[in-house]
């Protein structure tokens, strides 16, 4: 039987918010899972009404939610109200998966944690993300991306020598943790299909951040040396550095010195004994002690070229290199526009109208990820979920709203 979506039939309930848990739910929703997103009545999750930088207000709605909650049904539910708990547990019976990244202990205080959910649905897969995991002395501490970057060593090795520890410019730990949770959910679904057993999943932001530093951790284990800040130059099996051009910067490998010399018109340096000492390492490149002079030599050339001119010349000699681009340039990049399954897609929002959203890069040949709908306004699907899915009558739904349940 042909399916339009890989996860058709998978049912997900979630108290996911902001980024890490929300991105996990978004990945599943883009692959066809039916996802119901629960928020508190009144204001919803804080990102809807947060600062302009967080919420990205646009025509009365949050652009952040419109993008992060694609393909999902948005409902409101007061989980502190007894009737809200009853509705929630009815939805748990319906669901295959529950996702949450609330503050530690929230679901347990509400009496709606994994143990409570198992009683009504033994096959439920309970998936959560916390800052410090579920079995450490720090499990009750709230955690966020940037704190995890700090604790993991990631910040300590980022930046220029002699400068303070540096944050990554994007919340990479949240994103990575969301992908790890989505992958774990798929593993748990596969396991359940074979055994009939549900289980709980616990992803820690700090674990995800330590995982980001995988290569440097291995370097430390093998050499005992503390990885240092390398700024825009990475020296290892292959040397990489950033070079100034007439209209910006490029990044290039230096793993084939003769090719570099030909590209920059300095063939006389090919046999210069200062620069060809590493032939025995499997490639012909300069010694580490010469890297600063190498970079000056290359940049003297790149500064006379535009980014495109420099990249074209280097690529002609088989050198891996690339333009360094700004965000606006990425949107106009021929690569971005050439993707068969578009990176940026236009969809209809229920109140805003047509908006552009970013698709997740899940490119399966038969069932690529798809955005069917933008993230909806707060409580937009209350009547649909409670009425069509749970069988509540319109007057019952109106009464629940009056009582503050939804």
N, C-alpha and C positions, 0 to 999 in steps of 0.2 A: 504493500500500500504506500503510495507516494504521500509525503508530508511536506507542507510548505515550511514548517519549522521543526528543528531537531527535538525540541522539548514540548511539542504538543501533548497535552494531557497531564503535564506536571503542574501541581497546584502549590503555590507558595503564599504563606501568610507572613507578614513582617511588621515589626516595630523598628524598622531600619530608618536611620536618619543621617543627615549631613553627607558624609562621604564613604567611609570604609564599608559599613553594612549596606548602605544605599547603592554603592557601585556593584556589590555582589548581586543584589536583587536586580539591578539594571541589566547585568550580563545575562542572567537567567531569563528575564523578560524579553530581551532582544532575541533570544534563541527560541522563544515561543512559549515559555512557561506562563501560566496565568498567575499574576502576582497581585495580591491585595495589600495595599500599604495602609497601616493604621496610624492615625495621629490623634492627639488630644483635641476635644472640641474647643471652639473659640479661636485659638491662635494657630493651632497645628504645631508642627515641629519648629524650633526657634529659627531655623534658617529661612523660613518663609518671611519672617518679619525682622530679620537681623539687619545689620548695617548694610548700606548700599553696596559695599564691596562684597559682602557675604551673600546677601539675598539676590542681588542684581535685579532690583525692581524694574518692571517694564509693563507699561499700560495696565497697572493695577495688579499684576501678578509677579511672582518670583520666576525670573528666567532660569535661576539655578534649579528650582524644582521642575520646571518645564523640561529641562535637559536631563536631570538625574532620575526622574521618575517616569521615563518613557514606558509606554505599553502597560502601565499599571493602573489598577483601580484604586482611587484614593478615597478612603472613608475616615470618619471620625468616630472615636469610641472612648468613653471614660472608663478606663480599666480599674479605677478605684471604686466605681459604683457596682453594686451587686448585679444589677441587670447588665451592666457592661461586661462583667466577668462571664456571665452566662452566655452572652452573645459571642464573646471571644472563644469560649470553649466549644461552642457549636462550630465556629470557624476552624478550630483546631481539628475537630473530627473530619472536616472536609479536606484539610490540607495534607500534603505530603511533607512539606518543609516549613519550618518557622525560622525566621531570621531576626536577630536583634543585636543592636550595639548601643544599648542604653547604659546608664551609669551602673557600676557594679552593685549587685544585690537588688536592683529595681524589680525584676520579675519575681524574685523570691519573696520580697516584701508584699507584692500584690497577690501572692499565692498562685502564680501562673507560670512557674518555672518548669524545667524539664520534667521533674518528678510529677508535678500536677498534670502536665500535658500528656504524659505517658498513660495516666489512668484513663483518659478518654480516648486516646489514640496511641496504642502500643507501638505502632509503626512510624510515629512521627520522627523526623530528623530535625533536631533542635540545633541550630547553627548560630553561634554568637562570636562577636569580636570584642575584646576588652584590651585595656592598655597593657596590663601585666599578667594576663593569663588567669587561670582559675585555681592553680595549685601552687602559688608562690606566696611568700610573706607580704607581697605588695598587691595582692589580688583585689583589695578593697579600694585601692587608689584609682582615681580617674586618670585616664591617659589619653593623649592626643598625638597626632603625627609628629609634631615638632619636638615634643618631649622624647619620643622614641628615637628620633634622629640623634638627639643628644646622648642618650644613655647607650646607644648601640655602638658608638665609635664612628658613626658616619660623619658627624659634624667635625670631629677632631681631625679627620683626614681630608676635609674639603676646604678649599681656599688656597691662598698664596702663603708660602713660608713666612713665618714671623707675624702673621695676622691671626686674630681670634678665630675660634671654631666658627664655621659658616653653615647656615641652613641651605638646603637645596631650594631653588626658586619655585618648586612646585611640591605639593603634598604627596610625594612618591610613596611614602609608607602606607598611607591610607589606601592608595590605589593598589599597591602590591598586596596588602592584606585582603582587600576586596576580591582580587583575583584568586588568592589562596583559598578564601572561603568558598567561592563559587566552585573551584576545582574539588575541594573537599566534599561539597554537597553532591557533586556528580559521582564521586567515589562512593559516598554513602548510599546514594540511590541505586547504584550498580550492586553494591553489597546487599541492600534490602531486596532487590529483585531476585537475588539468588537464595537468600536466607529467610526473608520475611521479617527481618529485625530492623528496627529503627535504632538510632544512636544520637549522642550529642557530639557536637564539634566545637572546639574552642580555639580560636585563632587569637594570638596576642600581637598587638602592634609592635611591641618591643622585639618579639621573635621575628616579625616580618622585617624590621629594620636591621637586625643582626644578619638576616638572610641576604639583605642587600649588599652587605660587606663581605660576601662569601669569599671572593678571591683574596682579599686582603687578610682575612682570617687564616686562610690556608698559607699565605706567605709568612705570617707570624708563627704559625705552628711549625713550619719547615725550617725557617731561618732564625727564629727568635728575635728578629729585628722588628721594631715598631714601624708600621707603614707611616710615611711622612706625607705632609701636604705636597702635592705636586702641581698645584695651580692648574694651568692649561697645558702642561706637558706631562705625558704618561710614559715612563721609561720602563720597559720590561722586555718580553720577548720581541715586541715591536715598539718602536718609539713613535709617539704621536705628539704633535704640538699645534698651537694656534699661531697664525701669521697674519699680520696686518696687510690689507690690500688697499687700493685707491678708494674703494667704495665700501669698506667694511673689513671683514675677517674671513679667513678660511681655516679649516682644520685638515691636517695631512699626516699620513704615516711617513716614516723615514726608513723603511725596512729594505730598501734597495738603493744604496748610495749611487751606483753608476747611473741608474735611471733618473734619480734626482738631479745629478750633475748635468745630464743631457737635457732635461726639461728646463733647467734654469740657465743653460748656456755656459756652464762652467766645467767642461769636459776635462780641463787640466787638473781638476781636483780628484778625478777618479782614481788615479794611481798615487796620490799624495799619501805617504805612509802614516800621516796623522789620522787619516779618515778611514782606513781600510783594515783595521786591526781585529775585526770580529768575524772574519770569514768562516772560522771554525764553528761558529754558533749556528750555522745553517743558513745564514744570509750575509750579505756584504754590507756592513754599516759601520758608522763611526763609533769609537769608544765612548762610554758614558762621560768620561772626563772632557770630551770634545763637544758635548751636546750644546753648550751655550754658544760656542763659535759656529756650530752647524746651524743653529737657529738664526743667528745674525746673518749668516751667509744666505740662507734661504729667504729671509725676510727682506734683505736688500733687494732681492728680485721681485718678491710678491708686492712690495710697495709701489712698484712701477706698473703693476697690472690691476685690472679690475678683478673681482672675484671670479667672474665667468672666464676671463682670459687665463687666470692662474690655474683654475680647475681643469680647463680644457687642455692646457699644456702638460700638466702633471698626469692626467688620465691617459693622454696619448702615449706616455711612457709606462703605463700600467700601474701608476701609483694610486693607491686608494686615498681619496680626498673629497672634501665637500665644502660648499658654501656654508657659512654660519648665518642663519636667517632670523629675522624678527618675526613675531607672531603675525603681523599683517602680511609679510612676505610668504608665510606658510599658506595662507588662504589663497594667494594668487599663484602659488607654485604649480608648474605644469604637472609635477608628480601627483600633487593632491588632486588635481582635476582629471588626471588620467586613470585613476583607479576605477575598475569596472564596477565594484561595489563602493559607492561614494563614501568618503569620510565625512563630509558635511552634507546633510540632506534637508530638504524643505518639507515641513509637515504642517498640518492644521492644528492650532490650539483652540480649545472650545470657546475661549473668550477673547484671546488676543488676535486670532487670525493666523496667517501664514508666518512661521518663524523657522529659522535655520538651527538645526541641532547637530551634535556630533555623534556619529555612529561608532560603536565599539568595533575594533579591528578583528572580528571573528569571521574569517573568510573561508568557510567550508564550501566545497564546490556545489553540493546539492542543497544545503540549508544554511546559507550565510545569515549573519545577524541582520535583523530588519527593525526599523522604527516604524511602527504602525500609528502611534499616537503620542502626543507630547504629554508630559506630566501634567495632571489636571489640577484645577483649583481645589482648595480645601473642602473635603466632604462631598465632592462632585458625584461620587458613585454610591452614596449612602442608600438611596432608594433602590438602585439596581442590585446591590449586594444583599441588602436586608430583605428586599422584596422578592427578587427572582431566585436568589440563591438559598435564603433561609426561610422564605415563605411568609414574611411579615406583611400584614395588610397596611394600606396607606394610613389608616387612622392610628394603627399601632406605631408606625414609624413617626407620625406627628407627635404622639404622646411621648415617645422616647426622646425626641428632640426637646420637648417642653420640660422634661425631667432632667435634662442635662446629661443624658446617657450618650447621645450622639451629637 
